[in-house]
Amino acid sequence: MGESTVSTGVSGKMVHLEIIRILAVCLVVLNHTDIYFLYFSETSHQVTYAVSLFASVLCRINVPLFFMVSGALLLKKKESIRELYRKRVARMLAVLVLFSAVQYLAAGFLGDLDGGMGAADFFSRLYTGQVLDSYWFLYAYLGVLIALPFLRKLAWGMEEAEFRYLFALKVLFDVVFRLAAVYTGDVVRVEALLVTDSVFYLFAGYYMEWVADRKLFAMRGMRKGLPAALCILLVFGSMGLVYLEYRVKGVYTQDCLGIFAPFLTIIVYGMVKSFCGRHVLPERMQHAVLYLGSTVFGVYLVEKLVRKQLLPLYLYLCGRTVGLAACLVYVAGTLVLSVVYVSIGKKIPFLKRLL
């Protein structure tokens, strides 16, 4: 098992993990706006097309990055099943119920609900995951937490060769089989449980943090630019496949946007870890990163409400400038205002424990 280079901040937290979390939530918000898919699929403007398609490909690594951070932090820990449920599962259930209720009530008052409001309707939607589409991550994460004791045992017992085998299986199922399905319409029915995204990226985070040899993150000279160059190559490769599929089918789909997401996610994680391992951020910057990192989960929970609040601003800017610029301002405003609201919420004792 290789040694890990860990970049700890002023509070003992790993700075690179907080940076990755911040990047991931920025991509989540971007993913929930028109710049994702809509702009490139419905425009003839070349700049808008290129920027939107580029951003749409990058957006596909948002949740995988969250799962990698979770794997890096959770699979290493040792705790009893009772501790797991008391500290993690109970908190996630409380978050799911409380913020689903907030989203449900907001949707009802704003007239965004189909049918009438009521307790029975809410709990039916909560049980089936239909309160808010973007909260699917909470359900997936809750499933990971419930299975965590087994996943930890697996991670602790895996050799590096077995991790590489897992990565090879991900390539087979997510790249080869998916491309075959896109262009032939034939879907492979074989299932390999450990290559499902929530589990795979959990193990990928554990591998990158605690198993991979530290030489992997110690690139010098021209080699430092290789990961960035590879990322750009993969993004443009994905963009090319999206366009090729369009030429074949005559319509744009999301099938190829995340075709290389496993590679991109792991490389981006490694780039941030490598950078923080080679550079010590100034103390003030560390404080800022750690604080923003502490708001990320809350930003994810409230960003839809904030987007709804700022929608008039976005529409106003769309009428007076190009849509791409308006959308970027919309994303930035959503992130800033969400951080403000979460910062206020964290001053309330009960909410502080959940956020």
Residue pairs with C-beta under 8 A, 6 or more apart in sequence:
1 160
1 210
1 211
2 160
2 211
2 212
2 213
2 214
2 215
2 216
3 213
3 214
4 209
4 210
4 211
4 212
4 214
5 214
5 217
5 218
5 273
5 274
5 277
6 14
6 209
6 277
7 14
7 15
7 16
7 273
7 276
7 277
7 280
8 14
8 15
9 15
9 18
9 281
9 286
9 289
9 290
10 283
10 286
10 287
10 290
11 290
13 290
13 293
14 72
15 276
15 281
15 286
15 289
15 290
16 272
16 273
16 275
16 276
16 277
17 69
17 72
17 73
17 293
18 289
18 290
18 292
18 293
18 294
18 296
19 272
19 276
19 289
19 293
20 65
20 68
20 69
20 268
20 269
20 272
21 65
21 66
21 69
21 293
21 296
22 289
22 292
22 293
22 296
23 65
23 268
23 272
24 61
24 62
24 63
24 65
24 66
24 69
24 296
25 62
25 296
25 299
25 300
25 303
25 335
26 331
26 335
27 58
27 59
27 61
27 62
27 65
28 59
28 62
28 63
28 134
28 300
28 303
29 299
29 303
29 307
29 331
29 334
29 335
29 338
30 36
30 55
30 58
30 59
30 62
30 331
31 59
31 62
32 134
32 303
32 304
32 307
33 307
33 327
33 330
33 331
34 323
34 327
35 51
35 52
35 55
35 56
35 324
35 327
35 328
35 331
36 52
36 55
36 56
36 59
37 52
37 56
37 252
37 254
37 257
38 52
39 48
39 49
39 51
39 52
39 323
39 324
39 327
40 48
40 49
40 50
40 52
40 53
40 56
40 252
41 252
43 49
43 52
45 322
47 324
48 322
48 323
48 324
51 324
52 324
53 239
53 242
53 243
54 235
54 239
56 257
57 235
57 238
57 239
57 242
57 257
57 258
57 264
58 235
58 264
59 257
60 257
60 258
60 261
60 264
61 258
61 261
61 264
61 265
61 268
63 137
63 197
64 197
64 201
64 261
64 262
64 265
65 201
65 265
65 268
65 269
66 137
67 144
67 197
67 198
67 201
67 202
67 204
67 205
68 201
68 202
68 204
68 205
68 208
68 265
68 266
68 269
69 205
70 141
70 144
70 202
70 205
71 155
71 201
71 202
71 203
71 204
71 205
71 206
71 209
72 205
72 206
72 208
72 209
72 210
73 205
74 148
74 152
74 202
75 148
75 151
75 152
75 155
75 156
75 202
75 203
75 205
75 206
76 206
76 209
76 210
77 152
78 152
79 87
81 149
84 145
84 148
84 149
88 145
88 148
89 142
89 145
89 146
91 353
91 354
92 138
92 141
92 142
92 145
93 142
94 354
95 138
95 301
95 354
96 126
96 135
96 138
96 139
96 142
97 126
98 354
99 135
99 301
99 302
100 122
100 125
100 126
100 131
100 132
100 135
101 122
102 305
103 131
103 132
103 135
103 304
103 305
104 113
104 117
104 122
104 125
104 126
104 131
105 117
106 305
106 308
107 113
107 132
108 117
110 308
115 121
122 131
124 130
125 131
129 135
129 136
129 139
132 304
134 300
134 304
137 300
140 198
141 198
143 198
144 151
144 198
144 199
144 202
151 199
151 202
151 203
154 203
155 203
155 206
158 166
158 203
158 211
160 207
160 211
160 212
163 203
163 207
163 211
166 194
166 195
166 200
166 203
167 204
167 262
167 266
169 192
169 194
169 195
170 195
170 200
170 262
171 262
173 188
173 192
173 195
174 195
174 259
174 261
174 262
175 259
175 260
175 262
177 187
177 188
178 255
178 256
178 259
179 241
179 256
179 259
180 186
180 188
181 187
181 188
181 255
182 245
182 253
182 255
182 256
183 245
183 248
193 199
194 200
194 203
200 262
201 265
204 262
204 265
204 266
204 269
205 269
208 266
208 269
208 270
208 273
209 273
214 277
216 270
216 274
217 270
217 273
217 274
217 277
218 274
218 277
218 278
219 226
219 227
219 274
224 274
227 267
227 270
227 271
227 274
228 271
230 263
230 267
231 264
231 267
231 268
231 271
234 260
234 263
234 264
234 267
235 260
235 264
237 260
238 256
238 257
238 258
238 259
238 260
241 256
241 259
242 252
242 256
242 257
245 252
245 253
245 255
245 256
246 252
281 289
292 339
294 346
295 338
295 339
295 342
295 343
295 346
295 355
297 355
298 338
298 341
298 342
298 345
298 346
298 355
299 335
299 338
299 339
299 342
301 355
302 338
302 341
302 342
303 334
303 335
303 338
306 334
306 337
306 338
306 341
307 330
307 334
309 337
310 330
310 333
310 334
310 337
313 329
313 330
313 333
314 326
314 327
314 329
314 330
317 325
317 326
317 329
317 330
318 326
342 355
345 351
345 352
345 355
346 352
346 355
